[in-house]
Amino acid sequence: MATTLPLELRRGSGTPLHVQLAGQVRTLVSGGALPAGTRLPSTRALAAQLAVARGVVESGYDQLLAEGWLVARHGSGTYVAEVGALPAGGDGRPSPGSPTAASPPLRLGSGSPWVDPRHQASWRRAWREVSAAPVPADYPDPAGLPELRDQIAAYVARTRGVPCTGDEVLVTSGTTHGMALVLATLARGTVAVEDPGYRAAVATAVQAGWQVLDVPVDEQGLVVERLAAAPDAVRAVYATPAHQHPLGVTMSAARRVALLEEARRRDALVLEDDYDSEFRYDVAPLPALTALDRTRAVYLGTASKALSPALRLGWLVAEAGLVARIARQRAARHDHPPWPAQRALLSLMREGHLDKLVRSARRIYAERAELLVGRLSHYGVVSTPVAGMYLALLTPPAVARAVHEDCLRAGLDVPLLEELTRTDERAGLLVGFGGVSDAQLAWALDELERSLARHTKRPDRSGCQVTGRGTRA
């Protein structure tokens, strides 16, 4: 028989009901009130007891299942998991989402995705398919499994508006790997990069022996006029047109056309990093810049944001001749994409699970983005997120650093914008909201807002100027 749970949910408290539910059940389990093996009420029964929608209970249970506090037994119900004894001296009531003193700080990283725990079965099916497949006797194709390349071509054409075939797709170990592969086919010179921008892209270029040129970013994206005034040695331009990292702006149509024209004038390539554009939640995802000119742009995609960074898989789309050239170079140094991970991704794409993951994550990101804008826009300039899993909060440098230090002392790591700048002088915080649970995010926002309130003078709402890009104090 299922145990009746002593729960009380408070509407209007500012904490979502399913987060309250998960937090209270977590406390009961960690405190010993619900021992391992205890059967919990069904979602229908608990929803009736608490007078809430069944979806509230389902979301709370899903969170606890993902964290390992509960286990689901098919056809039997939901039970408390065996989690072991709590550390000596603990009171059994940790703050929901807060790290313990011995754990590393909870990092609100801009690139950590949220994965719906309801889709874990899809992962298991994919890996079962890998385990049943015959192991290849030789190295895999250096360009990637042909079947996977065909699936990626169809996916990129459907979701990003880039018509291509499998022969124009090459499987990589991620965006920077794809960037390095393309640079290796070019005569060395200078790579133009956005500033602020993705520091791993800068490191990739520098380690490959290239010079780096910083190009500023404004509300329309990379400032092409500054690029046009650069030396003739620029042979490649790295950019994030759909969702600039880290400021979050979208490159305007005029800038896209101008960038491609500048690339043609220089006989250079544009390396388009399309890292999270499928998570656009204000309008349909915008077509990729590569769709405008397949001869001047190389498309760089990744599975890290939709699935997991640990998978280490991505893809590039380029002219078939360039793909073949890169594949020959990879074969010469035995740089082959891993076969098991490719087979798993093939299964996820072929069965439609990748699309389901993207749809569910997009919904979560939209809700969380709205929550963060409402909580943080009073303390600085927010580039209102329209896609992805983070927002940029621009503040004076001293405020950003003080808040960053406050949060570290509380067990929370909120990245500084200055970590992603080279010559740009803007400062602030990057607040990721993807790779955390609802309870962790609620705790993190409380800590962050508490520190921001200490170090900034919160303006009167009537004095805020609301613009199309966010709220300016």
C-alpha positions as CSV (number, residue, x, y, z in Angstrom):
1,M,0.0,0.0,0.0
2,A,1.3,3.5,-0.9
3,T,2.2,5.8,1.9
4,T,0.3,9.1,2.4
5,L,2.7,12.0,2.1
6,P,2.6,14.9,4.5
7,L,3.0,17.7,1.9
8,E,1.7,21.2,1.8
9,L,2.0,23.3,-1.4
10,R,1.6,27.0,-1.3
11,R,0.3,28.9,-4.3
12,G,1.6,32.4,-4.8
13,S,4.9,31.6,-2.9
14,G,7.0,32.4,-6.1
15,T,8.3,28.8,-6.2
16,P,6.6,26.5,-8.8
17,L,4.3,23.9,-7.3
18,H,6.2,21.0,-8.8
19,V,9.5,22.4,-7.3
20,Q,7.9,22.6,-3.9
21,L,6.6,19.1,-4.2
22,A,10.0,17.7,-5.2
23,G,11.8,19.6,-2.5
24,Q,9.5,18.4,0.3
25,V,9.7,14.7,-0.9
26,R,13.5,15.0,-1.1
27,T,13.6,16.3,2.5
28,L,11.4,13.4,3.7
29,V,13.7,10.9,1.9
30,S,17.0,12.4,3.0
31,G,15.8,12.9,6.6
32,G,14.7,9.2,6.9
33,A,11.0,9.8,7.1
34,L,10.6,7.8,3.9
35,P,12.9,4.8,4.0
36,A,14.1,3.0,1.0
37,G,11.5,0.8,-0.6
38,T,8.5,2.9,0.4
39,R,5.9,3.0,-2.2
40,L,4.6,6.5,-3.0
41,P,1.1,7.4,-4.0
42,S,0.2,7.4,-7.7
43,T,0.4,10.7,-9.5
44,R,-3.4,10.7,-9.8
45,A,-3.9,10.0,-6.1
46,L,-1.4,12.6,-4.9
47,A,-2.8,15.2,-7.3
48,A,-6.3,14.6,-5.8
49,Q,-4.9,14.8,-2.2
50,L,-3.1,18.2,-2.9
51,A,-5.8,19.6,-5.2
52,V,-3.4,20.2,-8.0
53,A,-3.2,19.2,-11.7
54,R,-1.7,15.7,-12.2
55,G,1.0,17.3,-14.3
56,V,2.4,19.0,-11.2
57,V,2.9,15.7,-9.5
58,E,4.3,14.1,-12.6
59,S,6.9,16.9,-13.0
60,G,7.9,16.6,-9.4
61,Y,8.3,12.8,-9.6
62,D,10.2,13.1,-12.8
63,Q,12.7,15.4,-11.2
64,L,13.2,13.1,-8.3
65,L,13.6,10.1,-10.6
66,A,16.2,11.9,-12.6
67,E,18.1,12.8,-9.4
68,G,18.0,9.2,-8.1
69,W,15.8,9.7,-5.0
70,L,13.0,7.6,-6.5
71,V,12.8,4.6,-8.8
72,A,10.0,3.5,-11.0
73,R,9.0,-0.1,-11.2
74,H,7.1,-1.0,-14.4
75,G,3.5,-2.0,-13.6
76,S,4.1,-1.6,-9.8
77,G,4.5,2.1,-9.0
78,T,7.1,4.6,-7.8
79,Y,9.3,3.8,-4.8
80,V,12.0,5.5,-2.7
81,A,15.4,4.5,-3.9
82,E,18.3,3.1,-1.8
83,V,20.4,6.2,-1.4
84,G,22.6,5.2,1.5
85,A,23.2,6.9,4.8
86,L,23.6,10.7,5.0
87,P,27.0,12.1,6.1
88,A,27.5,12.2,9.9
89,G,26.4,15.5,11.4
90,G,23.9,16.2,8.7
91,D,20.4,17.3,9.8
92,G,18.8,15.5,6.8
93,R,17.3,18.8,5.5
94,P,19.6,20.2,2.8
95,S,18.3,23.3,1.0
96,P,16.7,22.1,-2.2
97,G,19.3,22.5,-5.0
98,S,22.1,23.9,-2.8
99,P,25.4,22.1,-2.9
100,T,27.0,20.6,0.2
101,A,30.1,22.0,1.7
102,A,32.2,19.2,0.2
103,S,30.8,19.5,-3.3
104,P,32.1,21.8,-6.0
105,P,30.1,25.0,-6.7
106,L,27.0,24.6,-8.8
107,R,28.0,26.2,-12.1
108,L,25.4,28.0,-14.2
109,G,27.3,27.4,-17.4
110,S,26.0,28.8,-20.7
111,G,26.6,25.5,-22.6
112,S,25.1,22.9,-20.3
113,P,21.9,21.5,-21.7
114,W,18.8,20.3,-19.9
115,V,17.8,16.7,-20.7
116,D,14.2,15.6,-20.1
117,P,14.4,12.6,-17.7
118,R,11.3,11.2,-19.5
119,H,13.5,10.5,-22.5
120,Q,16.0,8.3,-20.8
121,A,14.3,5.3,-22.3
122,S,15.3,6.6,-25.8
123,W,19.0,6.6,-24.7
124,R,18.7,3.1,-23.4
125,R,17.2,1.8,-26.7
126,A,19.9,3.6,-28.7
127,W,22.7,1.9,-26.7
128,R,21.0,-1.5,-26.9
129,E,21.0,-1.1,-30.6
130,V,24.7,-0.3,-30.5
131,S,25.4,-3.4,-28.4
132,A,23.5,-5.7,-30.8
133,A,25.3,-4.4,-33.9
134,P,28.3,-6.3,-35.3
135,V,31.6,-4.5,-34.4
136,P,33.5,-3.3,-37.5
137,A,36.7,-5.1,-38.3
138,D,38.4,-1.9,-39.5
139,Y,38.5,1.8,-38.9
140,P,35.2,3.6,-39.6
141,D,34.8,5.9,-42.5
142,P,36.9,9.1,-41.7
143,A,33.9,11.2,-42.9
144,G,31.5,9.4,-40.7
145,L,29.0,6.5,-41.1
146,P,27.2,7.0,-44.4
147,E,23.8,6.4,-42.9
148,L,24.4,8.9,-40.2
149,R,25.6,11.5,-42.7
150,D,22.4,11.0,-44.6
151,Q,20.4,11.5,-41.5
152,I,22.3,14.7,-40.6
153,A,21.8,16.1,-44.1
154,A,18.1,15.6,-43.8
155,Y,18.0,17.1,-40.3
156,V,20.0,20.2,-41.3
157,A,17.9,20.7,-44.4
158,R,14.7,20.4,-42.5
159,T,15.6,22.4,-39.4
160,R,18.2,24.9,-40.6
161,G,17.2,25.5,-44.2
162,V,20.6,24.2,-45.6
163,P,19.9,21.8,-48.5
164,C,22.7,19.2,-48.7
165,T,23.5,15.6,-49.3
166,G,25.3,13.0,-47.2
167,D,28.4,13.6,-49.3
168,E,28.5,17.2,-48.1
169,V,28.4,16.2,-44.4
170,L,31.3,15.2,-42.2
171,V,30.9,13.9,-38.7
172,T,33.2,15.7,-36.2
173,S,33.9,15.6,-32.4
174,G,32.2,19.0,-32.0
175,T,32.3,22.5,-33.2
176,T,35.9,23.4,-32.5
177,H,37.1,20.1,-34.0
178,G,35.2,20.9,-37.1
179,M,36.8,24.4,-37.1
180,A,40.3,22.9,-36.8
181,L,39.6,20.5,-39.6
182,V,38.6,23.3,-42.0
183,L,41.5,25.5,-41.0
184,A,43.9,22.7,-41.7
185,T,42.9,22.8,-45.4
186,L,43.6,26.5,-45.8
187,A,46.9,28.4,-46.1
188,R,47.6,29.9,-42.7
189,G,46.8,33.5,-42.1
190,T,44.4,35.3,-39.8
191,V,41.0,34.2,-38.4
192,A,38.5,36.9,-37.5
193,V,36.5,36.1,-34.4
194,E,33.7,37.9,-32.6
195,D,34.6,39.7,-29.4
196,P,33.2,39.0,-27.0
197,G,33.0,35.4,-28.2
198,Y,33.7,31.7,-27.8
199,R,37.1,31.4,-26.2
200,A,37.5,27.8,-27.3
201,A,37.3,28.9,-30.9
202,V,40.2,31.4,-30.2
203,A,42.2,28.7,-28.6
204,T,41.6,26.4,-31.5
205,A,42.9,28.9,-34.0
206,V,45.9,29.9,-31.9
207,Q,47.0,26.3,-31.3
208,A,46.7,25.6,-35.0
209,G,49.2,28.4,-35.6
210,W,46.8,31.1,-36.9
211,Q,46.7,34.8,-35.9
212,V,43.4,36.0,-34.4
213,L,41.7,39.3,-35.2
214,D,39.0,40.5,-32.8
215,V,35.9,42.0,-34.4
216,P,33.4,43.8,-32.2
217,V,29.7,42.9,-31.9
218,D,26.7,45.2,-31.7
219,E,23.0,44.8,-31.6
220,Q,23.0,43.5,-35.3
221,G,25.9,41.0,-34.7
222,L,29.4,41.0,-36.0
223,V,30.4,44.5,-37.2
224,V,31.4,43.7,-40.8
225,E,32.6,47.3,-41.4
226,R,35.4,46.7,-38.9
227,L,36.3,43.4,-40.7
228,A,36.4,45.2,-44.1
229,A,39.1,47.5,-42.7
230,A,41.3,44.5,-41.6
231,P,44.5,43.3,-43.3
232,D,44.2,41.1,-46.4
233,A,45.5,38.1,-44.5
234,V,42.1,37.2,-43.1
235,R,41.3,33.9,-44.6
236,A,38.5,32.7,-42.3
237,V,35.8,34.3,-40.2
238,Y,34.3,32.5,-37.2
239,A,30.8,33.7,-36.3
240,T,27.6,32.7,-34.4
241,P,24.9,34.4,-36.6
242,A,21.8,32.8,-35.2
243,H,22.5,33.4,-31.5
244,Q,25.7,35.3,-30.8
245,H,27.7,33.8,-28.0
246,P,27.6,35.3,-25.4
247,L,25.5,38.4,-26.0
248,G,22.6,36.5,-27.5
249,V,21.9,38.9,-30.5
250,T,20.9,37.7,-33.9
251,M,22.8,38.8,-36.9
252,S,20.6,41.0,-39.1
253,A,19.9,40.0,-42.7
254,A,21.9,43.0,-44.0
255,R,24.9,42.0,-41.9
256,R,24.7,38.4,-43.2
257,V,24.7,39.6,-46.8
258,A,27.6,42.0,-46.1
259,L,29.6,39.3,-44.3
260,L,29.3,36.9,-47.2
261,E,30.2,39.6,-49.7
262,E,33.3,40.4,-47.7
263,A,34.2,36.7,-47.6
264,R,33.9,36.6,-51.4
265,R,36.0,39.7,-51.8
266,R,38.8,38.2,-49.7
267,D,38.4,34.6,-51.0
268,A,37.8,33.6,-47.4
269,L,35.5,31.2,-45.6
270,V,32.8,32.0,-43.0
271,L,32.7,29.3,-40.3
272,E,29.2,29.4,-39.0
273,D,28.9,28.0,-35.5
274,D,25.2,27.1,-35.2
275,Y,25.5,25.8,-31.6
276,D,22.0,26.2,-30.2
277,S,19.7,27.8,-32.9
278,E,17.2,24.9,-32.9
279,F,16.2,26.1,-29.4
280,R,14.7,29.3,-30.7
281,Y,11.4,29.9,-28.7
282,D,10.1,33.3,-29.8
283,V,9.6,32.4,-33.5
284,A,10.6,29.5,-35.7
285,P,14.3,28.9,-35.9
286,L,15.9,31.2,-38.4
287,P,17.5,29.7,-41.5
288,A,21.3,29.3,-41.3
289,L,23.6,31.9,-42.9
290,T,25.2,29.0,-44.8
291,A,21.9,28.6,-46.8
292,L,22.6,31.9,-48.5
293,D,26.0,30.9,-50.0
294,R,27.2,27.3,-49.9
295,T,30.5,28.2,-51.6
296,R,31.6,30.8,-48.9
297,A,30.2,29.4,-45.7
298,V,30.8,26.2,-43.8
299,Y,28.2,25.1,-41.4
300,L,29.3,23.8,-37.9
301,G,26.7,21.9,-35.9
302,T,26.8,20.0,-32.6
303,A,24.9,17.3,-30.7
304,S,26.3,18.7,-27.4
305,K,23.4,21.1,-26.8
306,A,20.6,18.8,-27.7
307,L,22.0,15.5,-26.2
308,S,25.1,15.8,-24.1
309,P,28.6,17.4,-24.3
310,A,29.9,14.1,-23.2
311,L,28.8,12.4,-26.5
312,R,31.5,14.5,-28.3
313,L,29.8,14.5,-31.7
314,G,29.1,17.2,-34.2
315,W,29.0,17.8,-37.9
316,L,30.1,20.2,-40.6
317,V,28.4,20.8,-43.9
318,A,30.5,22.1,-46.8
319,E,31.0,21.5,-50.5
320,A,31.6,17.8,-51.3
321,G,35.2,18.5,-52.5
322,L,36.1,20.1,-49.2
323,V,34.5,17.3,-47.3
324,A,36.5,14.7,-49.3
325,R,39.7,16.6,-48.7
326,I,39.2,16.8,-45.0
327,A,38.3,13.1,-44.9
328,R,41.6,12.2,-46.6
329,Q,43.6,14.3,-44.1
330,R,41.8,12.6,-41.2
331,A,42.4,9.1,-42.6
332,A,46.1,9.9,-42.9
333,R,46.4,10.5,-39.2
334,H,43.7,8.0,-38.1
335,D,41.4,10.7,-36.9
336,H,38.2,8.6,-37.2
337,P,34.9,9.5,-35.5
338,P,34.0,6.8,-32.8
339,W,31.8,4.1,-34.1
340,P,29.6,3.4,-31.0
341,A,28.7,7.1,-30.5
342,Q,27.8,7.4,-34.2
343,R,25.6,4.4,-34.1
344,A,23.8,5.7,-31.0
345,L,23.2,9.1,-32.6
346,L,22.0,7.4,-35.7
347,S,19.4,5.5,-33.7
348,L,18.3,8.7,-31.9
349,M,17.9,10.6,-35.2
350,R,16.3,7.8,-37.2
351,E,13.6,7.1,-34.6
352,G,12.8,10.8,-34.1
353,H,14.1,11.0,-30.5
354,L,16.4,13.9,-31.2
355,D,13.4,16.0,-32.4
356,K,11.5,15.1,-29.2
357,L,14.4,16.1,-27.1
358,V,14.7,19.4,-28.8
359,R,11.0,20.1,-28.5
360,S,10.8,19.4,-24.8
361,A,14.0,21.3,-24.0
362,R,12.8,24.3,-26.1
363,R,9.7,24.5,-23.9
364,I,11.7,24.3,-20.7
365,Y,14.1,27.0,-21.9
366,A,11.3,29.3,-22.8
367,E,9.8,29.1,-19.4
368,R,13.1,29.5,-17.6
369,A,14.1,32.4,-19.8
370,E,10.9,34.3,-18.9
371,L,11.5,33.6,-15.2
372,L,15.1,34.9,-15.3
373,V,14.3,38.0,-17.2
374,G,11.6,38.8,-14.7
375,R,13.9,38.3,-11.7
376,L,17.1,39.8,-13.1
377,S,16.2,42.7,-15.4
378,H,16.0,45.1,-12.5
379,Y,19.8,44.9,-11.9
380,G,21.3,45.6,-15.2
381,V,20.9,45.3,-19.0
382,V,19.5,42.0,-20.0
383,S,19.9,40.8,-23.6
384,T,16.5,39.1,-23.6
385,P,17.2,35.5,-24.7
386,V,15.3,34.4,-27.8
387,A,17.0,31.0,-28.0
388,G,19.3,28.7,-26.1
389,M,20.0,28.1,-22.4
390,Y,21.5,31.3,-20.9
391,L,21.2,35.1,-20.7
392,A,23.7,37.9,-20.5
393,L,23.3,40.4,-17.7
394,L,25.4,43.5,-18.3
395,T,26.6,45.3,-15.2
396,P,29.5,47.5,-14.2
397,P,32.7,45.4,-13.8
398,A,32.9,45.9,-10.0
399,V,29.3,44.7,-9.6
400,A,29.9,41.6,-11.7
401,R,33.0,40.6,-9.8
402,A,31.5,41.3,-6.4
403,V,28.4,39.2,-7.2
404,H,30.6,36.5,-8.7
405,E,32.6,36.3,-5.5
406,D,29.4,36.3,-3.3
407,C,28.0,33.5,-5.3
408,L,31.2,31.4,-5.0
409,R,31.1,31.7,-1.3
410,A,27.5,30.5,-1.3
411,G,28.5,27.5,-3.5
412,L,27.4,28.9,-6.8
413,D,29.5,29.6,-9.9
414,V,28.1,32.3,-12.1
415,P,30.5,32.9,-15.1
416,L,31.8,36.4,-15.7
417,L,31.3,38.0,-19.1
418,E,34.9,39.2,-19.0
419,E,36.0,35.5,-19.3
420,L,34.8,35.7,-22.9
421,T,36.2,39.0,-23.9
422,R,39.7,39.9,-25.3
423,T,39.6,43.6,-26.3
424,D,35.9,44.3,-25.6
425,E,35.3,46.2,-22.3
426,R,31.8,45.1,-21.6
427,A,31.2,43.4,-18.2
428,G,28.5,41.4,-16.6
429,L,27.4,37.9,-15.8
430,L,26.3,34.9,-17.9
431,V,23.5,33.0,-16.3
432,G,23.0,29.5,-17.7
433,F,19.7,27.9,-17.0
434,G,20.0,24.6,-18.9
435,G,22.0,22.1,-17.0
436,V,20.3,22.4,-13.6
437,S,17.1,21.0,-12.0
438,D,14.2,23.3,-11.2
439,A,15.1,23.1,-7.5
440,Q,18.7,24.0,-8.2
441,L,17.7,26.9,-10.4
442,A,15.3,28.3,-7.8
443,W,18.0,28.2,-5.1
444,A,20.6,29.7,-7.5
445,L,18.3,32.6,-8.5
446,D,17.6,33.4,-4.8
447,E,21.4,33.5,-4.1
448,L,22.1,35.6,-7.2
449,E,19.3,38.1,-6.7
450,R,20.3,38.5,-3.0
451,S,23.8,39.4,-4.0
452,L,22.7,41.7,-6.9
453,A,20.4,43.5,-4.5
454,R,23.4,44.2,-2.2
455,H,25.6,45.6,-4.9
456,T,23.2,47.5,-7.1
457,K,20.7,50.2,-6.6
458,R,17.4,48.7,-7.8
459,P,15.6,51.3,-9.9
460,D,12.0,52.1,-9.6
461,R,10.0,50.2,-12.2
462,S,8.6,53.5,-13.6
463,G,12.2,54.5,-14.4
464,C,13.0,51.4,-16.5
465,Q,13.2,51.8,-20.2
466,V,11.9,48.6,-21.9
467,T,13.3,48.0,-25.3
468,G,13.0,45.3,-27.9
469,R,16.3,43.8,-26.7
470,G,15.6,43.8,-22.9
471,T,15.3,46.1,-20.0
472,R,17.7,49.0,-19.5
473,A,18.0,50.5,-16.0
